[in-house]
Amino acid sequence: MSGEFWLTDRQWQRLAPLLPNKPRGVPRVDDRRVISGIVHVLRSGGRWVDAPASYGPRKTLYNRFVE
């Protein structure tokens, strides 16, 4: 799908060490996919519910953004 934003390998290598890596409770959804989805929504100016499904659950995108 065109118009989607995905973090490059270089961007992900710089960002990954800053994220929590100790699993507690429910396993985390793929962080790279979720962060790419958050950036997509912010850049497009759209609503969270309009985010493409390829980024994962929309509620997860919103919750991670708020955190």
N, C-alpha and C positions, 0 to 999 in steps of 0.2 A: 504494500500500500504506500503510495507516495505521500509525502508531507509528514511522515513520522520522523521523530527525532530519536536517534540512538547514540549513546555515549561511544566514543571511539576507544580503542584499546589503550591509547595513551592517557585519555581522560580517566578511564576506569582505573588504571594503575596508580594514578595520583590520588584518587578518591577512596579506593577500597580500604587502605589502612586506617582511615578515619571512622569507619563504620564499626558497630559492635560485632564481635565474632563469637560470643559465648551464647550458644543456644539455651533458651529457657522456655519450657512449655511447648507451645505449638511451633513447629519449624517455620522459619521466615520464608516469605516469598522472595524470589530472586531479586536481590537489591539492585542490580544493574538495570533490570527491566523496569522496576518501580521508579527509580530515579529518572530514567529516560522518559517515563510517562509523566512524571511531575514536571520536568522541563518542557515537555511537549505542551501540556496544558497551560503552563505559564507563558510560553512563547506565543501560543495561538490565541490566548485571551478567552478561550472557551470555558465551558463548565466542566466540572469533574465528571458528571454523568455522560458527557459527550466524548470522553477519552476513548480511543480505539481499544477494543478488547485485547489486542496483542500485548498491551502493557500489563495485563492482569486485572484483578478485581478493582473496580473504581473506588470502592470504599477504602481499600488498602492504600491507594494513591493518596486520597485525601487524608487519611489518618497519619500516614508517614509524613506528609507535608506539615501537618499541624504539630507533630512531635518535633 
